[in-house]
């Protein structure tokens, strides 16, 4: 019984994450891929409450396989955003290092207790 509950919880998490990713990045994949992900989601939802733990895990695995393209689309978008903001981030970190070097020269580390 515990194994089934764990499989159901895992299925709930995967369903939620996949639906969110599909909503956020579904426009970046083809209609065929989107349809296969939605079909796998529906199969997992059907078997989640009535199936055995092995059946649930099998559907989770299938959903993971078909949703890889969705993950790639999300990753590519995130990488594209980082590339655009990379120069600003580098400048900020260089300024922070300069500031740290000036301020950090006379630092003493200490432990203390507050008396009541």
Buried (B, 14 or more C-beta within 10 A) or exposed (E): EEEBEEBBEBBEEBBEEBBEBBEEBBEBBEEEBBEBBBEBBEBBEEBBEEBEBEBBBBBBEBBEEBBEBBBEBBEEEEEEEEEEEEEEEEEEEEEEEEEEEEEEEEEEEEEEEEEE
